[in-house]
């Protein structure tokens, strides 16, 4: 990055845009900014790793001395440690303000310890550890910190926990054998959930102080949606896999509990997409594409769930949808100069091409030729995509949008 900025300043100096003293001053400021930015990233990494190690150490200490404490002592100890970590993080970040990055790491550690505390208390009082209520309690306990402190790490943790809770919620009270047909519809459920959370995050992006957390939530949701949509491109999740297994038969046998949960999440997703589209278009017409894409995904997934087909027509449609979303990510990412969207699009495209290559040519080519051509495609394609990604990253960094672009 520093070399590219130096070349740009040299070009400005040669064109007479800036004088020699101004160019020297700009180079010095750019190098100082680069050093400061690198130092901040390093501190963040070490602080986060340290926070995780502290959390693991505290957990192992309590686990190794678990039988030595009474139930009341265990609860007081866990709540005390969690509260002390929260206070330490708040003090360093907002009161003393001299170690803000370490303070953020401690706040994140406190969120992890809160979850550990919830599960350990549940163990003390013999509550089922697989209960979705425990994860929901964890989410509700740390979610206010996202709004109060705008902590991106806690926002990401809350989002991941929500997706975990969705799975536990729809399978609550069931054994594997009793809910085996529900597993086939799980990618569809997570696709709808990801669209809902993405739209919910977009509704928070209108406030400047929430934009960082909203971006984290939306990026995680994009990855979750791409993962679920990728699974739906396979016949085993969306089509006629064999004469002995059909997705349409499994969807007809999903439990009433799963079906009701899917309906509620689908309705919530439709409302969230509509509100996000109406809210966002007041200030940014680019978000209309988000509403259109979200609406299309919800429509396709709803049709797939409620009107299943004994053929593989939905497999074809989901493959077309996946390719279209990849193209949209690349176009929108380039349009907004957002390298993270471009990275998601490129990685998704690479995986998609590789898997479809195996699907189409595994039975059509001799194995030696198959692997030789596949290896050549991977090497050449990987080098080309990485070169293009680096070029875009440099271009976006020069315009200041590579890392801190807010949606």
C-alpha positions as CSV (number, residue, x, y, z in Angstrom):
1,X,0.0,0.0,0.0
2,X,2.8,2.4,0.9
3,X,4.6,1.8,-2.4
4,X,1.4,2.4,-4.4
5,X,0.8,5.7,-2.6
6,X,4.4,6.8,-3.2
7,X,4.0,6.1,-6.9
8,X,0.7,8.1,-6.9
9,X,2.4,11.0,-5.2
10,X,5.3,10.9,-7.6
11,X,2.8,11.0,-10.5
12,X,1.2,14.1,-8.9
13,X,4.5,15.7,-8.5
14,X,5.5,15.0,-12.1
15,X,2.2,16.5,-13.3
16,X,2.7,19.6,-11.2
17,X,-0.3,19.0,-9.0
18,X,1.9,19.2,-5.9
19,X,5.2,20.8,-5.2
20,X,8.3,18.9,-4.0
21,X,7.9,20.0,-0.4
22,X,4.3,19.1,-0.4
23,X,5.1,15.7,-2.0
24,X,7.7,15.0,0.8
25,X,5.2,16.0,3.5
26,X,2.5,13.7,1.9
27,X,4.9,10.8,1.7
28,X,5.8,11.2,5.4
29,X,2.2,11.4,6.5
30,X,1.3,8.4,4.4
31,X,4.1,6.3,5.9
32,X,3.1,7.4,9.4
33,X,-0.5,6.5,8.8
34,X,0.6,3.1,7.4
35,X,2.7,2.4,10.5
36,X,-0.1,3.5,12.9
37,X,-2.6,1.4,11.0
38,X,-0.4,-1.6,11.1
39,X,0.3,-1.1,14.8
40,X,-3.4,-0.9,15.6
41,X,-4.1,-4.1,13.7
42,X,-1.3,-5.9,15.6
43,X,-2.6,-4.6,18.9
44,X,-6.1,-5.7,18.1
45,X,-4.9,-9.2,17.1
46,X,-2.7,-9.7,20.3
47,X,-5.5,-8.2,22.5
48,X,-8.1,-10.6,21.1
49,X,-5.8,-13.6,21.4
50,X,-5.0,-12.6,25.0
51,X,-8.6,-12.2,25.8
52,X,-9.4,-15.6,24.4
53,X,-6.5,-17.2,26.4
54,X,-7.7,-15.5,29.6
55,X,-11.2,-16.8,29.0
56,X,-9.9,-20.4,28.4
57,X,-7.7,-20.1,31.5
58,X,-10.5,-19.0,33.7
59,X,-12.8,-21.7,32.3
60,X,-10.1,-24.4,32.9
61,X,-9.4,-23.1,36.4
62,X,-13.1,-23.3,37.4
63,X,-13.4,-26.7,35.7
64,X,-10.4,-28.2,37.5
65,X,-11.7,-26.9,40.9
66,X,-15.4,-27.5,40.2
67,X,-16.0,-30.0,42.9
68,X,-14.2,-27.9,45.6
69,X,-16.9,-25.1,45.4
70,X,-20.4,-25.1,46.6
71,X,-23.2,-24.2,44.1
72,X,-23.6,-20.7,45.5
73,X,-19.8,-20.1,45.5
74,X,-19.7,-21.2,41.9
75,X,-22.4,-18.8,40.8
76,X,-20.8,-15.9,42.7
77,X,-17.4,-16.6,41.4
78,X,-18.5,-16.8,37.7
79,X,-20.6,-13.7,37.9
80,X,-17.9,-11.9,39.7
81,X,-15.2,-12.8,37.1
82,X,-17.5,-11.8,34.3
83,X,-18.5,-8.5,35.9
84,X,-14.8,-7.7,36.7
85,X,-13.8,-8.3,33.1
86,X,-16.7,-6.1,31.8
87,X,-15.7,-3.3,34.2
88,X,-12.1,-3.6,33.2
89,X,-12.9,-3.3,29.5
90,X,-15.3,-0.4,30.1
91,X,-12.8,1.4,32.2
92,X,-9.9,1.1,29.7
93,X,-12.2,1.9,26.7
94,X,-14.4,4.7,28.0
95,X,-13.2,6.0,31.4
96,X,-9.4,6.1,31.1
97,X,-9.5,6.0,27.3
98,X,-5.8,5.1,27.2
99,X,-6.1,1.5,26.0
100,X,-9.3,1.4,23.8
101,X,-8.3,-1.6,21.8
102,X,-7.5,-3.7,24.9
103,X,-10.8,-2.4,26.4
104,X,-12.7,-3.7,23.4
105,X,-11.0,-7.1,23.7
106,X,-11.9,-7.3,27.4
107,X,-15.5,-6.4,26.5
108,X,-15.5,-9.3,24.0
109,X,-14.0,-11.6,26.6
110,X,-16.8,-10.6,29.0
111,X,-19.3,-11.6,26.4
112,X,-17.6,-15.0,26.1
113,X,-17.5,-15.5,29.8
114,X,-21.2,-14.5,30.1
115,X,-22.0,-17.5,27.8
116,X,-19.8,-19.8,29.8
117,X,-21.5,-18.6,33.0
118,X,-24.9,-19.3,31.5
119,X,-24.0,-22.9,30.6
120,X,-22.2,-23.6,33.8
121,X,-25.1,-22.4,35.9
122,X,-27.4,-24.5,33.8
123,X,-25.1,-27.5,34.5
124,X,-25.2,-26.7,38.3
125,X,-29.0,-26.8,38.3
126,X,-29.2,-29.7,35.8
127,X,-30.7,-27.8,32.9
128,X,-30.4,-29.5,29.5
129,X,-27.3,-28.1,27.8
130,X,-28.9,-28.5,24.4
131,X,-31.8,-26.2,25.3
132,X,-32.2,-23.3,22.9
133,X,-33.1,-21.1,25.9
134,X,-29.4,-21.1,27.0
135,X,-28.2,-19.7,23.7
136,X,-31.1,-17.3,23.6
137,X,-30.2,-16.1,27.1
138,X,-26.6,-15.6,25.9
139,X,-27.7,-13.6,23.0
140,X,-30.1,-11.4,25.0
141,X,-27.4,-10.9,27.6
142,X,-24.8,-9.5,25.2
143,X,-27.0,-7.8,22.6
144,X,-27.3,-4.6,24.6
145,X,-23.6,-4.2,24.5
146,X,-23.7,-4.0,20.7
147,X,-26.0,-1.0,20.9
148,X,-24.2,0.6,23.9
149,X,-20.6,0.1,22.9
150,X,-20.8,-0.5,19.1
151,X,-18.4,-3.4,19.6
152,X,-18.0,-5.2,16.2
153,X,-16.6,-8.4,17.7
154,X,-19.7,-8.7,20.0
155,X,-21.9,-8.0,17.0
156,X,-20.3,-10.8,15.1
157,X,-20.6,-13.2,18.1
158,X,-24.3,-12.3,18.5
159,X,-25.0,-13.0,14.8
160,X,-23.2,-16.4,14.9
161,X,-25.1,-17.3,18.1
162,X,-28.4,-16.4,16.4
163,X,-27.7,-18.9,13.7
164,X,-26.9,-21.6,16.3
165,X,-30.1,-20.7,18.1
166,X,-32.2,-21.1,15.0
167,X,-31.0,-24.7,14.6
168,X,-31.6,-25.6,18.3
169,X,-35.0,-23.9,18.2
170,X,-36.5,-25.7,15.3
171,X,-35.2,-29.1,16.5
172,X,-36.1,-28.6,20.2
173,X,-37.5,-31.7,21.8
174,X,-36.8,-34.0,18.9
175,X,-34.4,-36.9,18.5
176,X,-32.5,-37.5,15.3
177,X,-34.8,-40.2,14.1
178,X,-37.9,-38.2,14.8
179,X,-36.7,-35.2,12.8
180,X,-34.6,-36.8,10.0
181,X,-36.8,-35.2,7.3
182,X,-36.2,-31.8,8.8
183,X,-32.5,-31.9,8.0
184,X,-33.2,-31.9,4.2
185,X,-35.0,-28.5,4.6
186,X,-32.4,-27.0,6.9
187,X,-30.5,-25.2,4.2
188,X,-33.7,-23.5,3.1
189,X,-34.4,-22.4,6.6
190,X,-30.9,-21.0,7.0
191,X,-31.2,-19.2,3.7
192,X,-34.4,-17.5,4.8
193,X,-32.9,-16.7,8.2
194,X,-29.7,-15.2,6.5
195,X,-31.8,-12.9,4.3
196,X,-33.8,-11.8,7.4
197,X,-30.7,-11.0,9.4
198,X,-29.1,-9.2,6.5
199,X,-32.1,-7.0,6.1
200,X,-32.2,-6.4,9.8
201,X,-28.6,-5.3,9.7
202,X,-29.4,-2.9,6.9
203,X,-32.1,-1.2,8.9
204,X,-29.4,-0.3,11.4
205,X,-26.9,1.2,8.9
206,X,-28.8,4.5,8.7
207,X,-27.2,5.6,12.0
208,X,-23.5,6.4,11.7
209,X,-22.5,5.0,15.0
210,X,-24.1,1.6,14.2
211,X,-22.7,1.3,10.7
212,X,-19.6,-0.7,11.7
213,X,-21.7,-3.3,13.6
214,X,-24.3,-3.4,10.9
215,X,-21.6,-4.2,8.3
216,X,-20.3,-7.1,10.4
217,X,-23.8,-8.5,10.7
218,X,-24.4,-8.2,7.0
219,X,-21.1,-9.7,5.9
220,X,-21.7,-12.8,8.2
221,X,-25.2,-13.1,6.8
222,X,-24.0,-13.0,3.2
223,X,-21.6,-15.8,4.0
224,X,-24.4,-17.8,5.7
225,X,-26.7,-17.2,2.8
226,X,-24.1,-18.3,0.3
227,X,-23.4,-21.4,2.3
228,X,-27.0,-22.4,2.5
229,X,-27.6,-21.5,-1.2
230,X,-24.6,-23.6,-2.2
231,X,-26.0,-26.7,-0.4
232,X,-29.3,-26.1,-2.3
233,X,-27.5,-26.4,-5.6
234,X,-27.1,-30.2,-4.9
235,X,-29.9,-32.6,-5.8
236,X,-29.7,-34.2,-2.3
237,X,-31.1,-30.9,-0.9
238,X,-33.3,-29.7,-3.7
239,X,-34.1,-32.4,-6.3
240,X,-34.5,-36.0,-7.2
241,X,-31.4,-37.7,-5.9
242,X,-32.2,-41.3,-6.7
243,X,-35.2,-43.6,-7.2
244,X,-35.1,-44.2,-3.4
245,X,-34.8,-40.6,-2.2
246,X,-36.7,-37.5,-3.2
247,X,-36.6,-34.1,-1.5
248,X,-40.3,-33.6,-2.3
249,X,-41.1,-36.7,-0.2
250,X,-39.0,-35.4,2.7
251,X,-40.5,-31.9,2.6
252,X,-43.9,-33.4,2.8
253,X,-42.9,-35.2,6.0
254,X,-41.3,-32.3,7.9
255,X,-42.6,-31.9,11.4
256,X,-45.3,-29.4,12.2
257,X,-42.9,-27.6,14.5
258,X,-40.3,-27.2,11.7
259,X,-43.0,-26.0,9.3
260,X,-44.4,-23.5,11.7
261,X,-40.9,-22.2,12.5
262,X,-40.1,-21.8,8.8
263,X,-43.3,-19.9,8.2
264,X,-42.6,-17.5,11.0
265,X,-39.1,-16.8,9.9
266,X,-40.2,-16.4,6.3
267,X,-42.8,-13.9,7.3
268,X,-40.3,-12.0,9.4
269,X,-37.8,-12.0,6.6
270,X,-40.4,-10.6,4.1
271,X,-41.2,-7.8,6.6
272,X,-37.5,-7.1,7.2
273,X,-36.6,-6.9,3.5
274,X,-39.6,-4.6,2.9
275,X,-38.7,-2.3,5.7
276,X,-35.0,-2.3,4.8
277,X,-35.9,-1.4,1.2
278,X,-38.3,1.4,2.2
279,X,-36.0,2.7,4.8
280,X,-32.8,2.6,2.8
281,X,-34.1,4.1,-0.5
282,X,-34.7,7.4,1.3
283,X,-30.9,8.0,1.3
284,X,-29.4,5.4,-1.0
285,X,-31.1,4.0,-4.1
286,X,-28.4,1.4,-4.4
287,X,-30.1,-0.6,-1.6
288,X,-33.0,-1.3,-3.9
289,X,-30.9,-4.1,-5.4
290,X,-30.7,-5.6,-1.9
291,X,-34.5,-5.7,-1.7
292,X,-34.9,-7.2,-5.1
293,X,-32.3,-9.9,-4.5
294,X,-33.7,-10.7,-1.0
295,X,-37.2,-10.8,-2.4
296,X,-36.2,-13.1,-5.2
297,X,-34.4,-15.5,-2.8
298,X,-37.4,-15.6,-0.4
299,X,-39.8,-16.2,-3.2
300,X,-37.7,-19.1,-4.6
301,X,-37.2,-20.7,-1.2
302,X,-40.8,-20.3,-0.3
303,X,-41.9,-22.0,-3.5
304,X,-39.4,-24.8,-3.0
305,X,-40.6,-25.4,0.6
306,X,-44.4,-25.2,0.0
307,X,-44.6,-26.5,-3.6
308,X,-41.9,-29.1,-3.9
309,X,-41.3,-30.9,-7.2
310,X,-40.5,-34.6,-7.8
311,X,-38.1,-33.4,-10.5
312,X,-34.8,-31.5,-10.2
313,X,-36.2,-28.2,-11.5
314,X,-35.4,-26.5,-8.2
315,X,-31.8,-27.7,-8.3
316,X,-31.4,-25.9,-11.7
317,X,-33.1,-22.8,-10.3
318,X,-30.9,-22.7,-7.2
319,X,-27.8,-23.2,-9.4
320,X,-28.9,-20.2,-11.5
321,X,-29.6,-18.2,-8.3
322,X,-26.2,-19.0,-6.9
323,X,-24.4,-17.9,-10.1
324,X,-26.5,-14.8,-10.2
325,X,-25.7,-13.9,-6.6
326,X,-22.0,-14.4,-7.2
327,X,-22.2,-12.0,-10.2
328,X,-24.2,-9.5,-8.1
329,X,-21.6,-9.6,-5.4
330,X,-18.8,-9.0,-7.9
331,X,-20.7,-6.1,-9.6
332,X,-21.9,-4.5,-6.4
333,X,-18.6,-5.0,-4.7
334,X,-16.8,-3.3,-7.6
335,X,-19.4,-0.6,-7.7
336,X,-19.1,0.2,-4.0
337,X,-15.3,-0.4,-4.1
338,X,-15.8,-3.0,-1.3
339,X,-13.0,-5.6,-1.4
340,X,-14.8,-7.8,1.1
341,X,-17.8,-8.3,-1.1
342,X,-15.4,-9.0,-4.0
343,X,-13.6,-11.5,-2.0
344,X,-16.8,-13.3,-1.0
345,X,-17.9,-13.3,-4.7
346,X,-14.5,-14.7,-5.9
347,X,-14.2,-17.4,-3.3
348,X,-17.8,-18.5,-3.9
349,X,-17.2,-18.5,-7.7
350,X,-14.1,-20.7,-7.2
351,X,-15.8,-23.3,-5.1
352,X,-18.9,-23.3,-7.4
353,X,-16.8,-23.8,-10.6
354,X,-14.7,-26.6,-8.9
355,X,-17.7,-28.5,-7.7
356,X,-19.6,-28.2,-11.0
357,X,-16.5,-29.4,-12.8
358,X,-16.5,-32.6,-10.8
359,X,-20.3,-33.0,-11.4
360,X,-20.1,-32.6,-15.2
361,X,-16.9,-34.2,-16.2
362,X,-16.2,-36.9,-13.6
363,X,-17.9,-39.6,-15.7
364,X,-17.0,-38.1,-19.1
365,X,-13.2,-38.1,-18.9
366,X,-10.4,-40.5,-18.2
367,X,-9.2,-39.9,-14.6
368,X,-5.7,-38.8,-15.6
369,X,-7.0,-36.2,-18.0
370,X,-9.7,-35.1,-15.6
371,X,-7.2,-34.3,-12.8
372,X,-4.7,-32.7,-15.2
373,X,-7.3,-30.3,-16.7
374,X,-8.8,-29.7,-13.2
375,X,-5.4,-28.9,-11.8
376,X,-4.6,-26.6,-14.7
377,X,-7.9,-24.7,-14.2
378,X,-7.3,-24.3,-10.5
379,X,-3.7,-23.0,-10.9
380,X,-4.4,-20.6,-13.8
381,X,-7.8,-19.5,-12.4
382,X,-6.4,-19.1,-8.9
383,X,-3.5,-17.0,-10.1
384,X,-5.7,-14.8,-12.3
385,X,-8.3,-14.2,-9.6
386,X,-5.6,-13.4,-7.0
387,X,-3.9,-11.0,-9.3
388,X,-7.2,-9.3,-10.1
389,X,-8.2,-9.2,-6.4
390,X,-4.9,-7.5,-5.5
391,X,-5.3,-4.9,-8.2
392,X,-8.8,-4.1,-7.0
393,X,-7.6,-4.1,-3.4
394,X,-4.9,-1.5,-4.2
395,X,-7.4,0.6,-6.2
396,X,-10.0,0.6,-3.4
397,X,-7.4,1.4,-0.7
398,X,-6.2,4.4,-2.7
399,X,-9.8,5.7,-2.6
400,X,-10.1,4.8,1.1
401,X,-12.9,2.2,0.8
402,X,-11.1,-1.1,1.1
403,X,-11.6,-1.7,4.8
404,X,-13.8,1.0,6.3
405,X,-16.5,1.2,3.7
406,X,-19.9,1.4,5.5
407,X,-23.0,0.3,3.8
